[in-house]
Amino acid sequence: MFTSPIQLTDVRYNAAEQQFEAAVRVLDRGGRRSYVCAIKAPISMSFEQAAEGLAKQALRRHRNRGGMFSHLSPSGFARRGGRQAFDSKRWLEDVMAQPLTSAA
């Protein structure tokens, strides 16, 4: 069985709704999916317990492929063809090496 790594970001407590909220990213072979999760809990709940509840919710939604999510496909960066990277130091050296001419 493949275990999906999980990343929790922007974990916060929403006092008006009395819930912990977070953006939870699940990484698997198909790419990365981010879920916005929330669990009702008192503010006195430990961060570890809240994180565990948020992670369980994200995994359940990920396994069932239900609800709204953001998806990033795995891909490599393609190098742009035809042009080399701009080297400002080399360009300045070339400019300074040119002889001065009058503009008139």
C-alpha distances in whole Angstrom, upper triangle without the diagonal:
4,6,10,13,16,19,22,26,29,28,31,33,35,38,39,36,35,32,29,28,26,25,21,19,15,14,12,12,15,17,18,19,21,22,25,24,27,27,30,31,34,35,35,31,30,28,25,25,25,23,20,21,21,18,17,19,18,14,15,18,15,13,16,18,21,23,25,23,24,22,22,21,21,24,26,30,32,35,39,41,45,45,45,44,47,48,51,52,53,55,57,58,59,61,63,64,66,69,71,73,75,74,77
4,6,10,13,16,19,22,26,26,29,31,33,36,38,35,34,30,28,26,24,22,18,16,12,11,8,9,12,14,14,16,18,19,23,22,25,26,29,30,33,33,34,30,28,26,23,23,24,21,19,20,20,16,16,18,16,12,15,16,13,12,15,16,19,22,23,20,21,19,19,18,17,20,23,26,29,32,35,37,41,42,41,40,43,45,47,49,50,51,53,55,55,57,59,60,62,66,67,69,71,70,74
4,6,9,13,16,19,23,22,26,28,30,33,34,32,31,27,24,23,20,19,15,13,10,9,8,10,13,13,13,14,16,17,20,19,22,22,26,27,30,30,30,26,25,22,19,20,20,17,15,17,16,13,13,15,13,10,13,15,12,11,15,16,19,21,21,19,20,18,18,18,17,21,23,26,29,32,35,38,42,42,41,40,43,44,46,48,49,50,52,54,55,56,58,59,61,65,66,68,71,69,73
4,6,10,13,16,20,19,23,25,27,30,32,29,29,25,22,20,17,16,12,10,6,6,5,9,11,11,10,11,12,14,17,17,20,21,24,25,28,28,29,25,23,21,18,19,19,15,14,16,14,11,11,13,11,8,12,13,10,10,14,14,17,18,18,16,16,15,15,15,15,18,20,23,27,30,33,35,39,39,38,37,40,41,43,45,46,47,49,51,52,54,56,57,59,62,63,66,67,66,70
4,7,10,13,17,17,21,23,26,29,31,28,27,24,20,19,16,14,10,8,6,5,7,11,13,11,10,11,12,14,16,16,19,20,24,24,27,26,27,24,22,19,16,18,17,14,13,15,14,10,12,14,11,10,14,14,12,13,17,16,19,20,19,16,16,15,15,15,15,18,20,22,26,29,32,35,38,38,37,35,38,39,41,43,44,45,47,49,50,51,53,55,56,60,61,63,65,64,68
4,7,10,13,13,17,20,22,25,27,25,24,20,17,15,12,10,7,6,5,6,9,13,14,12,10,10,10,11,13,13,15,17,20,21,23,23,24,21,19,16,14,15,14,10,10,12,10,7,10,11,9,9,12,13,11,13,16,16,17,18,17,14,14,14,14,16,16,19,21,23,27,30,32,35,39,38,38,36,38,39,41,43,44,45,47,49,50,51,53,55,56,60,61,63,65,64,67
4,6,10,11,14,17,20,23,25,23,23,19,15,13,10,8,6,5,7,8,12,15,16,13,10,10,9,11,12,12,15,16,20,20,23,22,23,20,18,14,13,15,14,10,11,13,10,8,12,13,10,11,15,15,13,16,19,18,19,18,17,14,14,14,14,16,16,19,21,22,26,29,31,34,38,37,36,34,36,37,38,40,42,43,44,46,48,49,50,52,54,58,58,60,62,61,64
4,7,7,11,14,16,19,21,20,19,15,12,10,7,6,5,6,9,11,15,19,19,16,13,12,9,10,10,10,12,14,17,17,19,18,19,17,15,12,11,13,11,8,10,11,8,8,11,12,10,12,15,15,14,17,19,19,19,18,17,14,14,15,16,19,19,22,24,25,29,31,33,37,40,39,38,36,37,39,40,41,43,44,45,48,49,50,51,54,55,59,59,61,63,61,65
4,6,9,13,15,18,20,19,19,15,12,10,6,5,6,8,11,14,17,21,20,18,14,13,10,11,10,11,12,15,18,18,20,18,20,18,16,13,14,15,13,10,13,14,11,11,15,14,12,15,18,17,17,20,22,21,21,19,17,15,14,16,16,19,20,22,24,24,28,30,32,36,39,37,37,34,35,36,37,39,41,42,43,45,47,47,49,51,53,56,57,59,60,59,62
4,6,10,12,15,17,16,16,13,10,8,5,6,9,11,15,17,21,24,24,21,17,16,12,12,10,11,12,14,16,17,18,16,18,17,16,12,14,16,13,11,15,15,12,13,17,16,14,17,20,19,19,22,24,22,22,20,18,16,15,18,18,22,23,25,27,27,30,32,34,38,40,39,38,35,36,38,38,40,43,43,44,46,48,48,50,52,54,57,57,59,60,58,62
4,7,10,13,15,14,13,11,7,6,4,7,9,12,15,18,22,25,25,22,18,17,13,12,10,10,9,11,13,13,14,13,15,13,12,9,11,12,9,8,12,12,9,11,14,14,13,16,18,18,19,22,23,22,22,20,18,17,17,20,21,24,25,28,29,30,33,36,37,41,44,42,42,39,40,41,42,43,46,46,47,50,51,52,53,56,57,60,60,63,64,62,66
4,6,9,12,12,11,9,6,5,6,10,12,15,19,22,25,29,28,26,22,20,16,15,12,11,10,11,12,12,12,10,13,12,12,10,13,13,10,10,14,13,11,14,17,16,16,19,21,20,21,24,25,25,23,21,20,19,20,22,24,27,28,31,32,33,36,38,40,44,47,45,44,41,42,43,44,45,48,48,49,52,53,53,55,57,59,62,62,64,65,63,67
4,6,9,9,7,6,4,6,9,12,15,18,21,24,28,31,31,28,25,22,19,17,13,12,9,10,10,9,9,7,10,10,11,10,13,13,10,11,15,13,12,15,17,16,17,20,21,21,23,26,26,26,24,22,21,21,22,25,27,30,31,34,36,37,40,42,44,47,50,49,48,45,46,47,47,49,52,52,52,55,57,57,58,61,62,65,65,67,68,67,70
4,6,6,6,5,6,7,10,14,16,20,23,26,29,33,32,30,26,23,20,17,13,12,9,10,9,10,10,9,13,13,15,14,17,16,13,14,17,15,14,17,19,17,18,22,22,21,24,26,26,26,24,21,20,21,22,25,27,31,33,35,37,38,41,43,44,48,51,49,49,46,47,48,48,50,53,53,54,56,58,58,59,62,63,66,66,68,69,67,70
4,5,5,7,9,11,14,17,20,23,26,30,33,36,35,33,30,27,23,21,17,15,12,12,10,10,9,8,11,13,15,15,18,17,14,17,19,17,17,20,22,20,21,25,25,24,27,30,29,29,27,24,24,24,26,29,31,35,36,39,41,41,45,47,48,52,54,53,53,50,50,51,51,53,56,56,56,59,61,61,62,65,66,69,69,70,71,69,72
4,6,8,11,12,15,18,21,25,27,31,34,37,36,34,30,28,24,21,17,16,13,13,11,12,11,11,15,16,19,18,21,20,17,19,22,19,18,22,23,21,22,26,26,25,27,30,29,29,26,23,23,24,26,29,32,35,37,40,42,42,46,48,49,52,55,54,53,51,51,53,52,55,57,57,58,61,62,62,63,66,67,70,69,71,72,70,73
4,6,9,10,14,17,19,23,25,29,31,35,34,32,28,25,22,19,15,13,10,10,8,9,10,11,14,15,17,17,20,18,15,17,19,16,16,19,20,18,19,23,22,21,24,27,26,26,23,20,20,22,24,27,30,33,35,38,40,41,44,47,48,51,54,53,53,50,51,53,53,55,58,58,58,61,63,62,64,67,68,71,70,72,73,71,74
4,7,10,13,17,19,23,25,28,31,35,34,32,29,26,22,19,16,14,10,9,6,6,6,7,11,11,14,14,17,15,12,15,17,14,14,18,19,17,19,22,22,22,24,27,26,27,24,22,22,23,25,28,31,34,36,39,41,42,45,48,49,53,56,54,54,51,52,54,54,56,58,58,59,62,63,63,65,67,69,72,71,73,74,72,75
4,6,10,13,15,19,21,25,27,31,30,28,25,22,19,16,13,10,6,5,4,5,7,8,11,10,13,12,14,13,9,12,14,11,11,14,15,13,15,18,18,18,21,23,23,23,21,19,19,20,22,25,27,31,32,35,38,39,42,44,46,50,53,51,51,48,50,51,51,53,56,56,57,59,61,61,63,65,67,70,70,71,72,71,74
4,7,11,12,16,18,22,25,28,28,26,22,20,16,14,11,8,5,5,7,7,9,8,11,9,11,9,12,10,7,9,11,9,8,12,13,12,13,16,17,17,19,22,22,22,20,18,18,18,20,23,25,28,29,32,34,35,39,41,43,47,50,48,48,45,47,48,48,50,53,53,54,56,58,58,60,62,64,67,67,69,70,68,71
4,7,9,13,16,19,22,26,25,23,19,17,13,11,7,6,4,7,9,10,12,12,15,13,14,11,13,13,9,9,12,10,8,11,13,11,11,15,16,15,17,20,20,20,18,16,15,15,16,19,21,25,26,29,31,32,36,38,40,43,46,45,45,42,43,45,45,48,50,50,51,54,55,55,57,59,61,64,64,66,67,65,68
4,6,10,13,16,19,23,22,20,16,14,10,8,6,6,7,9,12,13,15,15,17,15,15,12,13,13,10,9,11,11,7,9,12,11,10,13,15,14,15,18,19,18,17,15,14,13,14,16,18,21,23,26,28,29,32,34,36,40,43,42,41,39,40,42,42,44,47,47,48,51,52,52,54,56,58,61,61,63,64,63,66
4,7,10,13,16,20,19,16,12,10,7,6,5,6,9,12,15,17,19,18,21,18,18,15,16,16,13,11,13,13,9,10,13,11,9,12,15,13,13,17,18,16,16,14,12,10,10,13,14,18,19,22,24,25,28,31,33,36,39,38,38,36,37,39,40,42,44,44,46,48,49,50,52,54,55,59,59,61,62,60,64
4,7,10,13,17,16,14,10,8,5,5,6,7,10,12,16,17,20,20,21,19,18,15,14,15,12,10,11,11,7,7,10,9,6,9,12,11,10,14,16,14,15,13,12,10,10,12,13,16,17,20,23,24,28,30,32,36,39,38,38,36,38,39,41,43,45,45,47,49,50,51,53,55,56,60,60,62,63,62,65
4,6,10,13,13,10,7,6,4,6,9,10,14,16,20,21,24,23,25,22,21,17,17,18,15,12,13,14,11,9,12,11,8,9,13,11,10,13,15,14,15,14,13,9,9,9,10,13,14,17,19,21,24,27,29,33,36,36,35,33,35,37,38,41,42,43,44,47,48,49,51,53,54,58,58,60,62,60,63
4,7,10,10,8,6,5,6,8,11,12,15,17,21,23,25,25,27,23,22,19,18,18,17,14,14,14,12,9,11,11,7,7,11,10,8,10,13,12,14,14,13,10,10,10,11,12,13,16,19,21,25,28,30,33,37,36,36,35,37,39,40,42,44,45,46,48,50,51,53,54,56,59,60,62,64,62,66
4,7,8,6,5,7,9,11,15,16,19,21,25,26,29,29,30,27,25,22,20,21,20,17,16,18,15,12,14,15,11,10,14,13,10,12,15,14,16,17,16,13,12,10,10,10,10,13,16,19,22,25,28,31,34,34,34,32,35,37,39,41,42,43,45,46,47,49,51,52,54,57,58,60,62,61,64
4,5,6,6,8,11,14,17,18,22,23,27,29,32,32,33,29,28,25,23,24,23,19,19,20,18,14,15,16,13,11,14,14,10,11,14,13,16,18,17,14,14,11,11,10,10,13,16,19,22,25,28,31,35,35,35,34,36,38,41,42,43,44,47,48,49,51,53,54,55,59,60,62,64,63,66
4,6,8,11,14,17,20,22,25,27,31,32,35,35,36,33,31,29,27,27,26,23,22,23,21,18,19,20,16,14,17,16,13,13,16,14,18,20,19,16,15,12,11,9,8,12,14,18,20,24,27,29,33,33,33,33,36,38,40,42,43,44,46,48,48,50,52,53,55,58,60,62,64,62,66
4,7,9,13,15,19,20,24,26,30,32,35,35,37,33,32,29,28,28,27,24,23,24,21,18,19,19,16,14,16,15,11,12,14,12,16,17,16,14,13,9,9,7,7,11,14,17,20,23,26,28,32,33,33,32,35,38,40,42,43,43,46,48,48,50,52,53,54,58,59,61,63,61,64
4,7,10,13,17,19,23,25,29,31,34,33,35,32,30,27,26,27,25,22,22,23,20,17,19,19,15,14,17,15,12,14,16,13,16,17,16,12,11,7,6,5,5,9,12,15,18,21,24,26,30,30,30,30,32,35,37,39,40,40,43,45,45,47,49,50,51,55,56,58,60,58,62
4,7,10,13,16,19,22,26,27,30,30,31,28,27,24,23,24,22,19,19,20,17,14,16,16,12,12,15,13,10,13,15,13,15,15,14,10,8,6,5,6,7,11,14,16,19,22,25,28,31,31,31,30,33,35,37,39,40,41,43,45,45,47,49,50,52,55,56,58,60,58,61
4,7,10,12,16,19,23,25,28,28,29,27,26,23,22,22,20,17,18,18,14,13,14,13,10,10,13,10,8,11,13,10,12,11,10,6,5,4,6,9,11,14,17,19,22,25,27,30,34,34,34,33,35,37,39,41,43,43,45,47,48,49,51,53,54,57,58,60,61,60,63
4,7,9,13,16,20,22,25,24,26,24,23,20,20,20,17,15,16,16,12,11,13,12,8,11,13,10,9,13,14,12,12,11,9,5,5,7,8,12,14,17,19,21,24,27,29,32,36,35,35,33,35,37,39,41,43,43,45,47,48,49,51,53,54,58,58,60,61,59,63
4,6,10,13,16,19,22,22,24,22,21,19,19,18,15,14,14,13,10,10,11,9,6,9,11,8,8,12,13,11,10,8,7,5,7,9,12,15,17,20,23,25,28,31,32,36,39,39,39,37,39,41,42,45,46,46,48,51,51,52,54,56,57,61,61,63,64,62,65
4,7,11,14,16,19,19,22,19,20,17,18,17,14,13,14,13,9,11,12,10,8,12,13,10,12,15,15,14,12,10,8,7,9,12,15,18,20,23,26,27,30,33,35,38,41,40,41,38,40,42,43,45,47,47,49,51,52,53,55,57,58,62,62,63,64,63,66
4,7,10,13,16,16,19,16,17,15,15,14,11,10,12,9,6,8,10,7,7,10,11,10,12,15,15,14,13,10,10,10,12,15,18,21,23,26,29,30,33,36,38,41,45,44,44,42,43,45,46,48,50,50,52,54,56,56,58,60,61,65,65,67,68,66,69
4,7,9,12,13,16,14,15,13,14,13,9,10,12,9,7,10,11,8,9,13,13,12,15,17,17,17,15,13,13,14,16,19,22,25,27,30,32,34,37,40,41,45,48,47,47,45,46,48,48,51,53,53,54,57,58,58,60,63,64,67,67,69,70,68,71
4,6,10,11,13,11,13,12,13,11,8,10,10,7,7,10,10,8,11,14,13,13,16,18,18,19,17,15,16,17,19,22,25,28,29,33,35,37,40,43,44,48,51,50,50,48,49,51,51,54,56,56,57,60,61,62,63,66,67,70,70,72,73,72,75
4,7,10,12,10,13,13,15,12,9,12,13,10,10,14,14,12,15,17,16,17,20,22,21,22,20,18,19,20,23,26,28,31,33,36,39,40,44,46,48,51,55,54,53,51,52,54,54,56,59,59,60,63,64,64,66,68,70,73,73,75,76,74,77
4,7,8,7,10,11,13,10,8,12,12,10,11,14,15,14,16,19,19,19,22,24,24,25,23,21,22,23,25,28,30,33,35,38,40,41,45,47,49,53,56,55,54,52,53,54,55,57,59,60,60,63,65,65,66,69,70,74,73,75,77,75,78
4,5,6,9,11,13,11,10,14,15,13,14,17,18,17,20,22,22,23,26,27,28,29,27,25,26,26,28,31,33,36,37,40,43,44,47,50,51,55,58,57,56,53,54,56,56,58,60,61,61,64,66,66,67,70,71,74,74,76,77,76,79
4,5,8,9,13,11,10,13,15,14,15,18,19,19,21,23,24,24,26,29,29,30,28,26,26,26,28,31,32,36,37,40,42,42,46,48,50,54,56,55,54,51,52,53,53,55,58,58,58,61,63,63,64,67,68,71,71,73,74,73,76
4,6,9,12,10,10,13,15,14,16,19,20,20,22,24,25,26,28,30,31,32,30,28,29,29,30,33,35,38,38,41,43,44,48,50,52,55,58,57,56,53,54,55,55,56,59,60,60,62,65,65,66,68,70,73,73,76,77,75,79
4,7,8,7,7,10,11,11,13,15,16,17,19,21,21,23,25,26,27,28,27,26,26,26,28,30,32,35,36,39,40,42,45,48,50,53,56,55,54,51,53,53,54,55,58,59,59,61,64,64,65,68,69,73,73,75,76,75,78
4,5,5,6,9,10,11,12,14,16,17,19,20,21,23,24,26,28,29,28,27,27,26,28,30,31,34,34,37,39,40,44,46,48,51,55,53,52,49,50,51,52,53,56,56,57,59,61,62,63,65,67,70,71,73,74,73,77
4,5,5,6,8,10,10,12,14,15,16,18,20,21,22,24,26,26,26,25,25,24,25,26,27,30,30,33,35,36,40,42,44,48,51,49,48,45,47,47,48,49,52,53,53,56,58,58,59,62,64,67,67,69,71,70,73
4,5,5,6,9,10,10,12,14,15,16,18,20,21,22,24,25,25,25,25,24,25,26,27,29,29,32,34,36,39,42,44,48,51,49,48,46,47,48,49,50,52,54,54,56,58,59,60,62,64,68,68,71,72,71,75
4,5,5,6,9,10,11,12,14,15,17,19,20,21,23,24,24,23,24,23,25,26,28,30,31,34,36,38,41,44,46,49,53,52,51,48,50,51,52,53,55,56,57,59,61,62,63,65,67,71,71,73,75,73,77
4,5,5,6,9,10,11,12,14,15,17,18,20,21,22,21,20,21,20,22,24,25,28,29,32,34,36,39,42,44,47,51,50,49,46,48,49,49,51,54,54,55,57,59,60,61,63,65,68,69,71,72,71,74
4,5,5,6,9,10,11,12,14,15,16,18,20,21,20,20,20,18,20,21,23,25,26,29,31,32,36,38,41,44,47,46,45,43,45,46,47,48,51,51,52,54,56,57,58,61,62,66,66,68,70,69,72
4,6,5,6,9,10,10,12,14,15,16,18,20,20,19,20,19,21,22,23,26,26,29,32,33,37,40,42,46,49,48,47,45,47,48,49,51,53,54,55,57,59,60,61,63,65,68,69,71,73,71,75
4,5,5,6,9,10,11,12,14,15,17,18,17,17,18,18,20,22,24,26,27,30,33,35,38,41,43,47,50,49,49,47,48,50,51,53,55,55,57,59,60,61,63,65,66,70,70,72,74,72,76
4,5,5,6,9,10,11,12,14,16,16,15,15,15,14,16,18,20,23,24,27,30,32,35,38,40,43,47,46,45,43,45,46,47,49,52,52,53,56,57,58,59,62,63,67,67,69,70,69,72
4,5,5,6,9,10,10,12,14,15,15,15,16,14,16,17,19,21,22,25,27,29,33,36,38,41,45,44,44,42,44,45,46,48,50,51,52,55,56,57,59,60,62,66,66,68,70,68,72
4,5,5,6,9,10,11,12,14,14,14,16,15,18,19,21,22,23,27,30,32,35,38,41,44,48,47,47,45,47,49,50,52,54,54,56,58,59,60,62,64,66,69,70,72,73,72,75
4,6,5,6,9,10,11,12,11,11,13,13,15,17,20,22,23,27,30,32,35,38,40,44,47,47,47,45,47,48,50,52,54,54,56,58,59,60,62,64,65,69,69,71,72,71,74
4,5,5,6,9,10,10,10,10,11,10,12,13,16,18,20,23,26,28,31,34,36,40,43,43,43,41,43,45,46,49,50,51,52,55,56,57,58,60,62,65,66,68,69,67,71
4,5,5,6,8,9,11,12,13,12,14,14,17,18,19,23,26,28,31,35,37,40,44,44,43,42,44,46,48,50,51,52,54,56,57,58,60,62,63,67,67,69,71,69,73
4,5,5,6,8,9,10,13,13,16,16,19,20,22,26,29,31,34,38,40,43,46,46,46,45,47,49,51,53,55,55,57,59,60,61,63,65,66,70,70,72,74,72,75
4,6,5,6,5,7,9,9,12,13,16,18,20,24,27,29,32,36,38,41,44,44,44,43,45,47,49,51,53,53,55,57,58,59,61,63,64,68,68,70,71,69,73
4,6,5,7,9,10,9,11,11,14,15,17,20,24,26,29,33,35,38,41,41,42,40,43,45,47,49,50,51,53,55,56,57,59,61,62,65,66,68,69,68,71
4,6,8,11,13,12,15,14,17,17,19,22,26,29,31,35,37,40,43,44,44,43,46,48,50,52,53,54,56,58,59,60,62,63,65,68,69,71,72,71,74
4,5,9,12,12,15,15,18,19,21,24,28,31,33,37,39,41,45,45,46,45,47,50,52,54,55,55,58,60,60,61,64,65,66,70,71,72,74,72,75
4,7,9,9,12,12,15,16,18,22,25,28,30,34,35,38,42,42,43,42,44,47,49,51,52,52,55,57,57,58,61,62,63,67,68,69,70,68,72
4,7,8,12,13,17,18,21,24,28,30,32,36,37,40,44,44,45,44,46,48,50,53,54,54,56,58,59,59,62,64,65,68,69,70,71,69,72
4,7,10,12,16,18,21,24,28,30,32,35,37,40,43,43,44,43,45,47,48,51,53,52,54,57,57,58,60,62,63,67,67,68,69,67,70
4,7,10,14,16,19,22,25,27,29,33,34,37,40,40,41,39,41,44,45,48,49,49,51,54,54,54,57,59,60,63,63,65,66,63,66
4,6,10,13,16,19,22,23,26,29,31,34,37,37,38,36,38,41,42,45,46,46,48,50,51,51,54,56,57,60,60,62,63,61,64
4,7,10,13,16,19,20,23,26,27,30,33,33,34,32,34,37,38,41,42,42,44,47,47,48,50,52,53,56,57,58,59,57,61
4,6,10,12,16,17,20,23,25,28,31,31,32,31,33,35,37,40,41,41,43,45,46,47,49,51,52,55,56,57,59,57,60
4,7,9,12,13,16,19,21,24,28,28,28,27,30,32,34,36,37,38,40,42,43,43,46,47,48,52,53,54,56,54,57
4,6,10,12,14,18,20,23,26,27,27,27,29,32,34,37,37,38,40,42,42,44,46,47,48,52,53,54,56,55,58
4,7,10,13,16,19,21,25,25,26,25,28,30,33,35,35,36,39,40,41,42,45,46,47,51,52,53,55,54,57
4,7,9,12,15,18,21,22,22,22,25,27,30,32,32,33,36,37,37,39,42,43,44,47,49,50,52,51,54
4,6,9,12,15,19,19,19,18,22,24,27,29,29,30,33,34,34,36,38,39,40,44,46,47,50,48,52
4,6,9,12,16,16,16,15,18,21,23,26,26,26,29,31,31,32,35,36,37,41,42,44,46,45,48
4,6,9,12,13,14,14,17,20,23,25,25,25,28,30,30,31,34,35,35,39,41,42,44,43,46
4,6,10,10,10,10,14,16,20,22,21,22,25,26,26,28,30,31,32,36,37,39,41,40,43
4,7,7,8,9,12,16,19,21,20,20,24,25,24,26,29,29,30,34,35,36,38,37,40
4,6,8,10,13,16,19,22,21,20,24,25,24,26,29,29,29,33,34,35,38,36,40
4,7,10,12,15,18,21,19,18,22,23,21,23,26,26,26,30,31,32,35,33,36
4,7,9,12,14,17,15,15,18,20,18,20,23,23,23,27,29,30,32,31,34
4,6,9,12,14,13,13,16,17,16,18,21,21,22,26,28,29,32,31,34
4,6,10,12,11,12,15,16,16,18,20,21,22,26,27,29,32,31,34
4,6,9,9,8,11,13,13,14,17,18,19,23,24,26,28,27,31
4,6,6,6,9,10,11,13,15,16,17,21,22,25,27,27,31
4,5,5,6,9,10,11,12,14,16,19,20,23,25,25,28
4,5,5,6,9,10,11,12,15,18,19,22,25,25,29
4,5,5,6,9,10,11,13,16,18,21,24,24,28
4,5,5,6,9,10,11,15,16,19,21,21,25
4,5,5,6,9,10,13,14,17,20,20,24
4,5,5,6,9,12,14,17,20,21,25
4,5,5,7,10,12,15,18,19,23
4,5,6,9,10,12,15,16,19
4,6,8,9,12,15,16,20
4,6,9,12,16,17,21
4,7,9,13,14,17
4,6,10,12,15
4,7,9,12
4,6,9
4,6
4
